[in-house]
């Protein structure tokens, strides 16, 4: 069978299939695994441009995190953020956030290490049969946002097309800002409320643990929607908004803007995944709360369901 998408949902799905003895191939359009757990290097240093952190309350996902921690891939970051709103600045506590010294993408790469993945492979069509770009397979798992899956699906695959089309997503822009020095008040991350431009700002040097003078800002969906065609052009406005928020006198020496057209599902599905009689499955964080844990669990559960359905192709 074929898994399309090597984000954490696709990798978790494929891992379950391999564990059950089902032959599987992963197709990923990007150059590396990771999906929205994305990291990009600037002068050799990674910065997270997708998901900002991990939180964990599922025992099975906690076991995965323990494995990452033992390998030195994750670190406990903080349970305290600050919030900026009309009332000013205040501290807010919540669950422990976990960060990755080498970038969150490194966690997906570790899970995918022994899996049969082909990167830089663009899938064009998923047809009845099922078939992926004309190649017949026992089943197909589409582990990506629903609007992207819908673009691949032949309309004759009515159930999967309907399930993908029901998903609604919001965009964001993620801006990496590197400054000459750390001149902002101490904080780990900041929720920015009631702002037309900023939604979240994270101290990436604190998150990474190396103290680098790097901030990563995520914009509101409304601001991002007006800049999807030319995200780089939004860089100066994002930088100025961050400087105004934190009172920074100096401009950033590096500004990189990443566009996420499908950043966050607006509402979770009632099920952990979709799997229909045509042999098409859908998985990801749209099936649950918009969290890394939800994406992993959705992919795992879809992989288990496919393994139960496909005993005849095990080998």
Secondary structure as UniProt FT lines:
FT   STRAND          2..4
FT   HELIX           8..19
FT   TURN            20..21
FT   STRAND          25..27
FT   TURN            35..36
FT   STRAND          39..42
FT   TURN            43..44
FT   STRAND          45..48
FT   HELIX           59..70
FT   TURN            71..72
FT   STRAND          75..85
FT   TURN            86..87
FT   STRAND          88..99
FT   TURN            101..102
FT   HELIX           105..112
FT   TURN            113..114
FT   STRAND          117..118
FT   STRAND          126..127
FT   TURN            128..130
FT   STRAND          131..132
FT   TURN            133..134
FT   STRAND          135..136
FT   STRAND          140..143
FT   HELIX           146..152
FT   TURN            155..156
FT   HELIX           158..165
FT   STRAND          169..178
FT   STRAND          189..192
FT   STRAND          198..203
FT   HELIX           204..208
FT   STRAND          214..219
FT   HELIX           221..225
FT   TURN            229..230
FT   HELIX           231..234
FT   HELIX           235..246
FT   STRAND          254..265
FT   STRAND          274..275
FT   TURN            277..278
FT   STRAND          280..283
FT   TURN            285..286
FT   HELIX           292..309
FT   HELIX           311..313
//
